[in-house]
Amino acid sequence: MVTFLQLNTIFLSMIMEAIPFILLGVIVSGLIQTFLSERWIARVMPRNRFAASLLGCGVGLLFPACECGIVPITRRLLRKGVPLHAGIAFMLTGPIINPVVLFATYIAFGNDWHMVLVRGGAAIVVAYITAIIISFLYPKLPMRLHEDAVIVETAAASETAAYAATGKEPLYRRLYDVMLHAIDEFFSVGKYLVLGAFIAASMQTFIPTSSLMKLGGNPVTASLVMIGLAFVMSLCSEADAFIASSFRSTFSIGALSAFLVFGPMVDIKNTLMLLGVFRGKFVLVLIGLIVASTLGVSLLVGRLLG
């Protein structure tokens, strides 16, 4: 009975801490989705791959969407002419370095900016390295998009652009679209938050701390374990910091950074979305690069700050 009460208390505390940030994130994401066009990003994109990848990393500051919605946005950017490496850089950093996620990380770690800087900096380094390597490996878009889907998507985009150009869409209709997007995204990511919180609470309740300490004793295995947990839990980036903070007494700052960086970049749900947009081989290469980069950066963080 005591064990169940402990599990329930931990689980509910994680949910209650995370829900306000989920709500804020999906509302802001809805505003971006409705009022901000991606075209201006394509117009200002540098031709140099290094500069374009760096700009792609920074654009994430303007798109406070979690990883659940970042893949469709990236696909639209690529279809509008944004280079693959810049799109990948944006896709990997967007769910991490946006203000909503960084502020949630600040709250989750006890109003401490230290972990916020570690998370943001590590995410940019991992995304930039991955994007640059991708730019050399894939000079052409490795898209998986059937011709009929291309026609439908192009026609829909043209219709939307023509409708927006008239300027006749009333404000109330746009705000209605914002709320529809926010509601859809909330219910889409909410179930993953609940599942992740339950798994984390169960681990803390039923798995002996000594077992986790053994895994966390070696920097390499600790980071790999946290990478695996981040993938399986598939948490929303606006809530994963609250889960990560619960492991502070067990894992080092390097391993925690691996969890906070890898999870928003690659998890179960967005892997399936990636497979629907890109070719399977490209997705495997992309995930492999992210794993290797995240592991390397987490070990560096652990050495410098551990």
Number of C-alpha atoms within 10 A of each C-alpha: 6 7 11 11 11 14 20 15 12 18 21 15 13 24 19 10 15 25 16 13 18 25 17 16 26 27 22 19 22 27 19 17 20 16 11 12 11 15 13 9 15 15 11 11 18 17 11 10 18 17 13 23 29 22 20 31 26 18 20 22 19 14 26 28 30 28 27 20 20 23 22 15 17 23 19 16 21 19 17 14 14 25 24 27 28 30 25 27 31 31 28 30 30 32 30 33 29 23 18 24 27 23 18 24 30 19 18 23 18 10 13 13 15 11 22 24 15 19 25 20 16 25 29 23 18 26 29 26 17 26 31 20 13 20 19 11 11 12 11 10 15 15 17 13 12 9 9 9 10 12 11 11 14 13 12 12 13 12 12 11 12 11 12 11 10 8 8 8 11 8 9 9 10 15 15 13 17 21 19 14 19 23 15 13 22 18 11 14 23 20 14 17 25 18 15 25 25 20 18 21 23 18 14 17 17 11 11 10 13 10 10 17 14 13 18 20 13 13 21 17 15 27 29 21 19 26 25 17 19 26 21 16 23 24 31 26 32 33 29 26 29 22 25 21 18 17 17 13 10 19 25 21 24 29 33 26 31 30 29 30 33 27 26 28 27 23 23 14 17 19 17 12 15 20 16 15 19 16 15 15 11 18 18 13 14 18 18 13 19 22 21 14 22 30 28 17 23 30 22 14 21 19 12 10 11 12
